Amino acid sequence: MHLSPDQIIFWQFGFFKLNATIVYTWGLMLVLVISSRLITRRLSTKLQRSRWQNLLEIIVTGINQQIREVGLNDPQKHLSFLGTLFLFVAMASLFTIVPGYEPPTGSLSTTAALAICVFVAVPLFGIEENGLSKYFQAYLKPMVIMLPFNIISEISRTLALAIRLFGNMMSGTLILAILLTVTPFIFPIVMNALGLLTGMVQAYIFSILATVYIAAASQARQSRPSSETKH
């Protein structure tokens, strides 16, 4: 039992290592790309639709609804990014039913990469919505002295996003490893089922937090001037 897929080395040449994190991450991305291509190549607008198309429409509709409830009025604009985050984290946990598979989200490098994607996407969506000048002016509010604190806040929440996902995924693996040494026949089945549930919850939380950050960058910065003028 490995606590992190980084510890599983498939190939090494000097400083270059091909570990399970890289292999399973690229394998997971390949599965998502091929699956999406196979499902969407023959989409139907009629009443008779394939089960895979129905499942895809349920997922897309659910993600759109969650994005709208958070406060983004144009879910389609953010669906590709936020939907991909959710599907990647969810599928990374779902594939734990495959023997020998280790979820890449159990590696801090993977969760950090996902958090960095959110860190880059937040200002991009914010600038697209508000413009470059208005977006960066928000860092100076309510006073210019708040600039470093606002920047630190942006960086710290990115770190928290990465560590939260990594910690939750690693803790499940650690508990399973402990229970395997105590009762190797009973608890693994229960813990695997619990791990699937935990993974899906973490996928939801990660994508929702990313949506909240984007909504804050896109809308909260617009509402501040109007609220100040009322006072």
MOKADA-V53173 format. One record per helix or strand of 3 or more residues. SS is the DSSP state (alpha for helix, beta for strand). FROM is the first residue (numbers start at 1). LEN is the number of residues. If there is no record, write none. Layout:
ss=[SS | SS]
from=[FROM | FROM]
len=[LEN | LEN]
This chain:
ss=[alpha | beta | beta | alpha | alpha | alpha | alpha | alpha | alpha | alpha | alpha]
from=[5 | 9 | 16 | 20 | 51 | 75 | 104 | 108 | 132 | 144 | 187]
len=[3 | 5 | 4 | 21 | 20 | 23 | 3 | 23 | 9 | 39 | 44]
